[in-house]
């Protein structure tokens, strides 16, 4: 998730405003958290967020309208991947 978090930060994801990279290469928020939470990532997707579902061990997120589909091991990874796709990254 840290590499994905860096990609989001570098791409200007609003969910990572106020976040910085620490000496260990991890993204940290001003409040000490290490990754943005799911609600922040969904909010960053805005109207482009459609739905999130778990099938087996994977999480799947669809855009609104349904033009993009992403998946990940956690809901945060799936939604972060969707944000990158929605924003052309």
N, C-alpha and C positions, 0 to 999 in steps of 0.2 A: 504494500500500500504506500510505502514511503516514496518509491519511484513514481508511482501514479500521482501521489500528492505533489511532487515536484513538477511533474508535467502540467498539472492543473494550475499551480502557482505561476509557472512560466507562461502559461497561456492566458493568464489574467482572470481566472475563475473568481467571481465575487465571493464565493464561500470561503476563500482563503485570504481575504483582506485582513491585514493585521497579523498574518502568520509569518514566521521566519524560519530559516534553516539553522539548526543548532550545530555544534561542533561535531556531533556524531552523524550528521547528514540527514537527520530526521526533521520533518516539518513540525513546528510547535506553535500553538496559539498563544495569545497573550495571557490566557488563563491557565497555561501549562498543559492543555490537551495536546495529543500528538497527531491526531487525524480529525478532519471535520466530521461532524455527525451526519446521520442520514437526512435529517430534516433540513440541514443547511445545504446539502448537495441537491436535494429535491427542489428547494426554493431557488437555487442557482439555475436550475434547468428551466424554470418559469413555465410558460405555456407549452414548452416542448416536452414536458414530462407527461407520459400517458399512464403507464401502469407498471407495477412491480410484482412479480410472482416467484415463488420457489418451486422448482421441480427437481426432485431428488436432492442432490447435494449442491446444485447450482441455483443462482438467482438470475432472473431474466427481467430486463426492463425494456419497455417499448416507448417510443416517442409518440407524441400527439401532434399531427396525425401520424398514423402508423407508417413511417417511412424508414425508421431505423430500429434495430433490435440489438441489444448488447447483453452480455452475461458476465458473471463473475462468481468467485467463491464466497463473497459476502455481498449484502445489498449495497454497501457503500462503494465497493469496487465496481459493481454493475452500473450504478447511477453515475459515478465519476466518469466511467467510460462513455456513457451516453452524453454527458455534458461535453466531453471532448469531441465527440462526433457531431453534436448539434452546433458546435462552434468551429467546425472545420479543422480540427486538429487531429 
